[in-house]
């Protein structure tokens, strides 16, 4: 009975994902989406993966991390190095896994000492950790130092990115709505209460942090192989802040919000490209206005839920 | 009746201040014990020591586990909690932005397992576990008449109900001891009467030991089987409610010396 009810919602999500794919496919085939628009959409997609992962850490586990770009760099360079040497599709998928594994190890190394800190201190410590990752990459031979890597073979076409958005989002949303996610949210709400409920506060903070880092590495792999060039300067503190802006704008604690904000900012960013230097000013004004009139972000903590849609419908039916 | 929790010569210093000094006490099975004392006597500090939130300076706390006694000194708070010690807080600490049901489910975290792969890929076993623990949580909420508030956010509940939910959340941990830190604080007489009934009900239906900090003397004298009186960090008296009411040292601590 419960399985059946959940099957209904899961099928709805599946239909939504498949429909999105075919819509995109058709629009490309008939020429509505040219390569310029496709580039914009893929960039939005990569930002969605990053923002959803960071939202898990900030919005659900309540840990203010500013080091997301560091983990992205790990994934990007793993993919770039591996597929430059062996340009096959198989090697590309292996490289994603390698990137994720290295990012998990890096997140453990960074997280175990820093997650004992709170708030601003944690933000500064994670920011420092991301800078260390970037500077290490900057000084290694295998990563080609500050000039970065180019002519990386392109295996991350838009369908690959699309599937990765779906996979990472499913993993994160399902994690949130399970034992681990509830424990992480308890930590966000009140650490002392969570601890006296028998919850290993440190363990669940670390779990959310590591899962966020792993998805950031996937996004990095996508970026390296789609844009075909990467440099250490792509993964500096500004990139971490750009991801943070998406999370805050969409709503801290709303996965739907991260999607909406990534799409809006992606479109705004592209539309303002003709304005030159004025672009950053307009971008900033848009952000300030939203923060004044909707401080909790565009979506607050609201989530799209088929379950709620269906139960609402049955309730109104019963009434009428 | 055998000893469940034993405290011996417990001391806690904060710098030069001795908040708890040489406290020796014990809690037995199925007992309702009250801890009273004037403001600043060290009651909450003692609670925090017992639940592992702060570490004692010296002395020992031991707990009777399934395989012999377990020393609690220096153990992490969550490990102590999982041995069977639940608590509520003087200033309510619910998970405010989460639903009533989630609050209870979180307290049950240590009592069920969900693998990462299982939950992330929503394997059938995940749905079975979820259905089962949700059922269990709702049954518990029903006992305390909270079944209609299941989906409400904890912060939107009235004050008295929030206090009740905090107790229910503690019970969801299936504890052996429940520590209640001023459960009647800020309640009107009607709510306090409800609370008295609730605590009796818990004792009757769950067979657990309750240690209660309370300022409301009518509640304490009504409920407690035994009372410990704490003053300036040390134990002033111990006894039944009748004995405590007659104890000159206790009267002096509360009312001051006769002129």
Interface residues (C-beta under 8 A of the other chain):
Chain A: X2 X3 X6 X10 X170 X171 X174 X175 X178 X179 X180 X182 X183 X185 X186 X189 X190 X192 X193 X194 X195 X196 X197 X198 X199 X200 X201 X301
Chain B: X51 X53 X76 X77 X78 X81 X82 X86 X87 X89 X93 X94 X95 X96 X97 X98 X102 X105 X106 X107 X109 X110 X112 X113 X114 X116 X119 X120 X121 X122 X124 X126 X127 X130 X131 X169 X173
